[in-house]
Amino acid sequence: MSDDLSINSQQADLSVDEFEEISSDEVDRVVEALEGILATVESENIQAYLEEAINQIFTLVYDEEDLEAIEDDIQDEAA
């Protein structure tokens, strides 16, 4: 299984001069998928890792202000 998860180090190590464009649609899909997995996990340790992954992936295209706006929208919908 570790072979399936291994990443080619040349692909993973982007130099400072290189830039990978990541779309917000892709980030949204990945975050949604991870949140779905998170909802099914019982282990607090795994939940913590998934939450950290979600946060790291989210910040690839969104900033703190975006997060606050999304949280405000969620609170407004709940009210």
A tleap script that builds the chain and sets N, CA, C and O, in Angstrom:
source leaprc.protein.ff14SB
mol = sequence {
  NMET SER ASP ASP LEU SER ILE ASN SER GLN
  GLN ALA ASP LEU SER VAL ASP GLU PHE GLU
  GLU ILE SER SER ASP GLU VAL ASP ARG VAL
  VAL GLU ALA LEU GLU GLY ILE LEU ALA THR
  VAL GLU SER GLU ASN ILE GLN ALA TYR LEU
  GLU GLU ALA ILE ASN GLN ILE PHE THR LEU
  VAL TYR ASP GLU GLU ASP LEU GLU ALA ILE
  GLU ASP ASP ILE GLN ASP GLU ALA CALA
}
set mol.1.N position { 0.820 -1.193 0.000 }
set mol.1.CA position { 0.000 0.000 0.000 }
set mol.1.C position { 0.856 1.246 0.000 }
set mol.1.O position { 0.464 2.261 -0.575 }
set mol.2.N position { 2.021 1.193 0.633 }
set mol.2.CA position { 2.877 2.373 0.667 }
set mol.2.C position { 3.333 2.782 -0.725 }
set mol.2.O position { 3.590 3.960 -0.973 }
set mol.3.N position { 3.435 1.816 -1.636 }
set mol.3.CA position { 3.785 2.166 -3.014 }
set mol.3.C position { 2.694 3.020 -3.640 }
set mol.3.O position { 2.981 3.925 -4.424 }
set mol.4.N position { 1.433 2.732 -3.293 }
set mol.4.CA position { 0.315 3.507 -3.833 }
set mol.4.C position { 0.341 4.942 -3.320 }
set mol.4.O position { -0.097 5.860 -4.014 }
set mol.5.N position { 0.854 5.136 -2.105 }
set mol.5.CA position { 0.837 6.455 -1.495 }
set mol.5.C position { 2.131 7.232 -1.690 }
set mol.5.O position { 2.189 8.421 -1.377 }
set mol.6.N position { 3.158 6.583 -2.197 }
set mol.6.CA position { 4.431 7.278 -2.357 }
set mol.6.C position { 4.336 8.321 -3.470 }
set mol.6.O position { 3.652 8.131 -4.475 }
set mol.7.N position { 5.034 9.405 -3.258 }
set mol.7.CA position { 5.019 10.515 -4.207 }
set mol.7.C position { 6.406 10.644 -4.809 }
set mol.7.O position { 7.415 10.576 -4.106 }
set mol.8.N position { 6.440 10.829 -6.096 }
set mol.8.CA position { 7.708 11.053 -6.759 }
set mol.8.C position { 8.315 12.328 -6.199 }
set mol.8.O position { 7.700 13.391 -6.283 }
set mol.9.N position { 9.504 12.241 -5.630 }
set mol.9.CA position { 10.108 13.399 -4.967 }
set mol.9.C position { 10.346 14.552 -5.930 }
set mol.9.O position { 10.339 15.710 -5.514 }
set mol.10.N position { 10.554 14.264 -7.187 }
set mol.10.CA position { 10.737 15.345 -8.155 }
set mol.10.C position { 9.447 16.127 -8.344 }
set mol.10.O position { 9.488 17.340 -8.548 }
set mol.11.N position { 8.303 15.456 -8.281 }
set mol.11.CA position { 7.020 16.146 -8.415 }
set mol.11.C position { 6.678 16.903 -7.144 }
set mol.11.O position { 6.113 17.994 -7.207 }
set mol.12.N position { 7.012 16.338 -5.992 }
set mol.12.CA position { 6.645 16.943 -4.712 }
set mol.12.C position { 7.495 18.156 -4.388 }
set mol.12.O position { 7.025 19.057 -3.692 }
set mol.13.N position { 8.713 18.212 -4.862 }
set mol.13.CA position { 9.627 19.303 -4.540 }
set mol.13.C position { 9.598 20.377 -5.624 }
set mol.13.O position { 10.429 20.378 -6.533 }
set mol.14.N position { 8.640 21.284 -5.521 }
set mol.14.CA position { 8.590 22.401 -6.449 }
set mol.14.C position { 9.585 23.445 -5.973 }
set mol.14.O position { 9.592 23.806 -4.796 }
set mol.15.N position { 10.413 23.927 -6.863 }
set mol.15.CA position { 11.370 24.955 -6.475 }
set mol.15.C position { 10.644 26.276 -6.284 }
set mol.15.O position { 9.486 26.420 -6.674 }
set mol.16.N position { 11.318 27.225 -5.690 }
set mol.16.CA position { 10.735 28.534 -5.432 }
set mol.16.C position { 10.324 29.216 -6.724 }
set mol.16.O position { 9.355 29.975 -6.737 }
set mol.17.N position { 11.038 28.962 -7.807 }
set mol.17.CA position { 10.750 29.611 -9.085 }
set mol.17.C position { 9.547 29.007 -9.805 }
set mol.17.O position { 9.004 29.628 -10.719 }
set mol.18.N position { 9.122 27.802 -9.407 }
set mol.18.CA position { 8.006 27.146 -10.064 }
set mol.18.C position { 6.710 27.511 -9.360 }
set mol.18.O position { 6.694 27.791 -8.161 }
set mol.19.N position { 5.612 27.503 -10.132 }
set mol.19.CA position { 4.313 27.845 -9.585 }
set mol.19.C position { 3.288 26.885 -10.146 }
set mol.19.O position { 3.188 26.705 -11.359 }
set mol.20.N position { 2.534 26.274 -9.266 }
set mol.20.CA position { 1.465 25.386 -9.688 }
set mol.20.C position { 0.137 26.088 -9.440 }
set mol.20.O position { -0.156 26.490 -8.314 }
set mol.21.N position { -0.656 26.235 -10.477 }
set mol.21.CA position { -1.961 26.869 -10.317 }
set mol.21.C position { -2.966 25.821 -9.862 }
set mol.21.O position { -3.138 24.785 -10.505 }
set mol.22.N position { -3.620 26.101 -8.756 }
set mol.22.CA position { -4.619 25.198 -8.200 }
set mol.22.C position { -5.953 25.929 -8.217 }
set mol.22.O position { -6.062 27.050 -7.720 }
set mol.23.N position { -6.953 25.298 -8.785 }
set mol.23.CA position { -8.254 25.953 -8.883 }
set mol.23.C position { -9.027 25.822 -7.572 }
set mol.23.O position { -8.848 24.864 -6.821 }
set mol.24.N position { -9.878 26.796 -7.319 }
set mol.24.CA position { -10.712 26.729 -6.126 }
set mol.24.C position { -11.703 25.571 -6.236 }
set mol.24.O position { -12.095 24.998 -5.220 }
set mol.25.N position { -12.112 25.220 -7.457 }
set mol.25.CA position { -13.007 24.075 -7.638 }
set mol.25.C position { -12.353 22.784 -7.162 }
set mol.25.O position { -12.989 21.955 -6.510 }
set mol.26.N position { -11.067 22.622 -7.498 }
set mol.26.CA position { -10.362 21.417 -7.071 }
set mol.26.C position { -10.220 21.389 -5.556 }
set mol.26.O position { -10.439 20.353 -4.928 }
set mol.27.N position { -9.855 22.519 -4.970 }
set mol.27.CA position { -9.724 22.595 -3.520 }
set mol.27.C position { -11.058 22.283 -2.859 }
set mol.27.O position { -11.115 21.528 -1.889 }
set mol.28.N position { -12.130 22.863 -3.384 }
set mol.28.CA position { -13.460 22.617 -2.823 }
set mol.28.C position { -13.821 21.134 -2.865 }
set mol.28.O position { -14.363 20.600 -1.897 }
set mol.29.N position { -13.522 20.462 -3.993 }
set mol.29.CA position { -13.829 19.030 -4.121 }
set mol.29.C position { -13.037 18.210 -3.120 }
set mol.29.O position { -13.585 17.308 -2.488 }
set mol.30.N position { -11.764 18.510 -2.968 }
set mol.30.CA position { -10.913 17.743 -2.059 }
set mol.30.C position { -11.334 17.977 -0.615 }
set mol.30.O position { -11.427 17.031 0.167 }
set mol.31.N position { -11.589 19.231 -0.258 }
set mol.31.CA position { -12.028 19.545 1.105 }
set mol.31.C position { -13.350 18.841 1.406 }
set mol.31.O position { -13.518 18.278 2.488 }
set mol.32.N position { -14.279 18.868 0.467 }
set mol.32.CA position { -15.570 18.201 0.668 }
set mol.32.C position { -15.385 16.694 0.848 }
set mol.32.O position { -16.032 16.086 1.701 }
set mol.33.N position { -14.514 16.100 0.057 }
set mol.33.CA position { -14.257 14.664 0.174 }
set mol.33.C position { -13.638 14.332 1.534 }
set mol.33.O position { -14.029 13.358 2.177 }
set mol.34.N position { -12.680 15.139 1.963 }
set mol.34.CA position { -12.051 14.897 3.266 }
set mol.34.C position { -13.029 15.100 4.412 }
set mol.34.O position { -12.976 14.375 5.405 }
set mol.35.N position { -13.923 16.077 4.289 }
set mol.35.CA position { -14.942 16.287 5.315 }
set mol.35.C position { -15.888 15.089 5.390 }
set mol.35.O position { -16.345 14.723 6.474 }
set mol.36.N position { -16.178 14.483 4.250 }
set mol.36.CA position { -17.000 13.275 4.236 }
set mol.36.C position { -16.320 12.130 4.952 }
set mol.36.O position { -16.956 11.392 5.705 }
set mol.37.N position { -15.028 11.982 4.718 }
set mol.37.CA position { -14.259 10.946 5.409 }
set mol.37.C position { -14.200 11.254 6.898 }
set mol.37.O position { -14.364 10.359 7.728 }
set mol.38.N position { -13.967 12.513 7.235 }
set mol.38.CA position { -13.878 12.935 8.633 }
set mol.38.C position { -15.145 12.563 9.401 }
set mol.38.O position { -15.073 12.167 10.564 }
set mol.39.N position { -16.285 12.687 8.763 }
set mol.39.CA position { -17.560 12.384 9.418 }
set mol.39.C position { -17.705 10.903 9.746 }
set mol.39.O position { -18.534 10.536 10.578 }
set mol.40.N position { -16.916 10.052 9.110 }
set mol.40.CA position { -17.036 8.610 9.326 }
set mol.40.C position { -15.961 8.056 10.254 }
set mol.40.O position { -15.991 6.873 10.594 }
set mol.41.N position { -15.022 8.885 10.663 }
set mol.41.CA position { -13.873 8.429 11.451 }
set mol.41.C position { -14.158 8.573 12.938 }
set mol.41.O position { -14.667 9.602 13.384 }
set mol.42.N position { -13.828 7.540 13.700 }
set mol.42.CA position { -14.011 7.577 15.144 }
set mol.42.C position { -12.746 7.995 15.881 }
set mol.42.O position { -12.832 8.614 16.942 }
set mol.43.N position { -11.597 7.677 15.354 }
set mol.43.CA position { -10.327 7.966 16.018 }
set mol.43.C position { -10.070 9.465 16.086 }
set mol.43.O position { -10.096 10.153 15.065 }
set mol.44.N position { -9.824 9.968 17.292 }
set mol.44.CA position { -9.525 11.386 17.462 }
set mol.44.C position { -8.201 11.759 16.805 }
set mol.44.O position { -8.050 12.869 16.295 }
set mol.45.N position { -7.246 10.840 16.815 }
set mol.45.CA position { -5.952 11.109 16.175 }
set mol.45.C position { -6.110 11.269 14.671 }
set mol.45.O position { -5.549 12.189 14.076 }
set mol.46.N position { -6.872 10.377 14.062 }
set mol.46.CA position { -7.099 10.473 12.622 }
set mol.46.C position { -7.914 11.715 12.304 }
set mol.46.O position { -7.649 12.385 11.306 }
set mol.47.N position { -8.902 12.035 13.132 }
set mol.47.CA position { -9.685 13.253 12.932 }
set mol.47.C position { -8.785 14.485 12.941 }
set mol.47.O position { -8.948 15.388 12.120 }
set mol.48.N position { -7.842 14.515 13.866 }
set mol.48.CA position { -6.925 15.660 13.952 }
set mol.48.C position { -6.085 15.779 12.682 }
set mol.48.O position { -5.888 16.881 12.170 }
set mol.49.N position { -5.591 14.651 12.171 }
set mol.49.CA position { -4.809 14.690 10.931 }
set mol.49.C position { -5.668 15.139 9.749 }
set mol.49.O position { -5.216 15.925 8.916 }
set mol.50.N position { -6.894 14.647 9.675 }
set mol.50.CA position { -7.785 15.044 8.582 }
set mol.50.C position { -8.123 16.523 8.664 }
set mol.50.O position { -8.142 17.211 7.643 }
set mol.51.N position { -8.390 17.020 9.868 }
set mol.51.CA position { -8.681 18.444 10.026 }
set mol.51.C position { -7.491 19.305 9.615 }
set mol.51.O position { -7.663 20.347 8.982 }
set mol.52.N position { -6.288 18.869 9.974 }
set mol.52.CA position { -5.082 19.603 9.576 }
set mol.52.C position { -4.925 19.582 8.051 }
set mol.52.O position { -4.574 20.595 7.447 }
set mol.53.N position { -5.184 18.433 7.437 }
set mol.53.CA position { -5.100 18.337 5.974 }
set mol.53.C position { -6.124 19.253 5.321 }
set mol.53.O position { -5.818 19.936 4.343 }
set mol.54.N position { -7.327 19.269 5.854 }
set mol.54.CA position { -8.376 20.139 5.314 }
set mol.54.C position { -7.937 21.596 5.396 }
set mol.54.O position { -8.075 22.348 4.432 }
set mol.55.N position { -7.409 21.990 6.548 }
set mol.55.CA position { -6.961 23.374 6.722 }
set mol.55.C position { -5.820 23.725 5.778 }
set mol.55.O position { -5.818 24.805 5.186 }
set mol.56.N position { -4.856 22.832 5.629 }
set mol.56.CA position { -3.718 23.085 4.744 }
set mol.56.C position { -4.156 23.197 3.291 }
set mol.56.O position { -3.699 24.082 2.568 }
set mol.57.N position { -5.038 22.307 2.864 }
set mol.57.CA position { -5.517 22.332 1.483 }
set mol.57.C position { -6.362 23.577 1.245 }
set mol.57.O position { -6.253 24.211 0.195 }
set mol.58.N position { -7.203 23.929 2.215 }
set mol.58.CA position { -8.049 25.116 2.097 }
set mol.58.C position { -7.208 26.370 1.873 }
set mol.58.O position { -7.566 27.224 1.062 }
set mol.59.N position { -6.096 26.479 2.587 }
set mol.59.CA position { -5.268 27.686 2.489 }
set mol.59.C position { -4.449 27.754 1.203 }
set mol.59.O position { -3.752 28.742 0.974 }
set mol.60.N position { -4.520 26.730 0.363 }
set mol.60.CA position { -3.832 26.802 -0.926 }
set mol.60.C position { -4.443 27.872 -1.814 }
set mol.60.O position { -3.737 28.487 -2.613 }
set mol.61.N position { -5.748 28.107 -1.687 }
set mol.61.CA position { -6.399 29.120 -2.529 }
set mol.61.C position { -7.213 30.138 -1.743 }
set mol.61.O position { -7.572 31.185 -2.280 }
set mol.62.N position { -7.506 29.850 -0.494 }
set mol.62.CA position { -8.302 30.764 0.321 }
set mol.62.C position { -7.452 31.337 1.438 }
set mol.62.O position { -6.458 30.738 1.850 }
set mol.63.N position { -7.855 32.515 1.930 }
set mol.63.CA position { -7.137 33.105 3.057 }
set mol.63.C position { -8.063 33.197 4.264 }
set mol.63.O position { -9.204 32.737 4.206 }
set mol.64.N position { -7.589 33.777 5.339 }
set mol.64.CA position { -8.340 33.866 6.595 }
set mol.64.C position { -9.674 34.602 6.413 }
set mol.64.O position { -10.680 34.210 7.004 }
set mol.65.N position { -9.689 35.653 5.609 }
set mol.65.CA position { -10.928 36.398 5.369 }
set mol.65.C position { -11.968 35.527 4.679 }
set mol.65.O position { -13.156 35.611 4.991 }
set mol.66.N position { -11.527 34.688 3.740 }
set mol.66.CA position { -12.451 33.776 3.069 }
set mol.66.C position { -13.052 32.799 4.067 }
set mol.66.O position { -14.248 32.512 4.022 }
set mol.67.N position { -12.219 32.290 4.968 }
set mol.67.CA position { -12.685 31.352 5.985 }
set mol.67.C position { -13.725 32.012 6.887 }
set mol.67.O position { -14.751 31.410 7.201 }
set mol.68.N position { -13.460 33.234 7.297 }
set mol.68.CA position { -14.403 33.949 8.156 }
set mol.68.C position { -15.723 34.185 7.431 }
set mol.68.O position { -16.785 34.062 8.042 }
set mol.69.N position { -15.681 34.519 6.152 }
set mol.69.CA position { -16.899 34.748 5.374 }
set mol.69.C position { -17.709 33.455 5.248 }
set mol.69.O position { -18.935 33.479 5.353 }
set mol.70.N position { -17.034 32.344 5.027 }
set mol.70.CA position { -17.723 31.053 4.918 }
set mol.70.C position { -18.363 30.690 6.254 }
set mol.70.O position { -19.503 30.228 6.295 }
set mol.71.N position { -17.624 30.902 7.353 }
set mol.71.CA position { -18.183 30.601 8.676 }
set mol.71.C position { -19.383 31.492 8.973 }
set mol.71.O position { -20.353 31.028 9.572 }
set mol.72.N position { -19.342 32.764 8.568 }
set mol.72.CA position { -20.476 33.665 8.762 }
set mol.72.C position { -21.697 33.194 7.974 }
set mol.72.O position { -22.822 33.234 8.473 }
set mol.73.N position { -21.466 32.749 6.741 }
set mol.73.CA position { -22.571 32.230 5.914 }
set mol.73.C position { -23.206 31.006 6.565 }
set mol.73.O position { -24.429 30.866 6.563 }
set mol.74.N position { -22.389 30.129 7.118 }
set mol.74.CA position { -22.898 28.916 7.780 }
set mol.74.C position { -23.724 29.297 9.000 }
set mol.74.O position { -24.786 28.719 9.234 }
set mol.75.N position { -23.251 30.254 9.773 }
set mol.75.CA position { -23.992 30.697 10.952 }
set mol.75.C position { -25.314 31.351 10.555 }
set mol.75.O position { -26.327 31.134 11.220 }
set mol.76.N position { -25.323 32.145 9.488 }
set mol.76.CA position { -26.548 32.801 9.023 }
set mol.76.C position { -27.579 31.767 8.571 }
set mol.76.O position { -28.774 31.922 8.824 }
set mol.77.N position { -27.103 30.699 7.894 }
set mol.77.CA position { -28.012 29.652 7.414 }
set mol.77.C position { -28.599 28.866 8.588 }
set mol.77.O position { -29.741 28.411 8.521 }
set mol.78.N position { -27.822 28.708 9.660 }
set mol.78.CA position { -28.286 27.957 10.821 }
set mol.78.C position { -29.309 28.752 11.640 }
set mol.78.O position { -30.120 28.171 12.361 }
set mol.79.N position { -29.265 30.058 11.527 }
set mol.79.CA position { -30.166 30.912 12.340 }
set mol.79.C position { -31.564 31.006 11.796 }
set mol.79.O position { -32.409 31.684 12.379 }
savepdb mol mol.pdb
quit
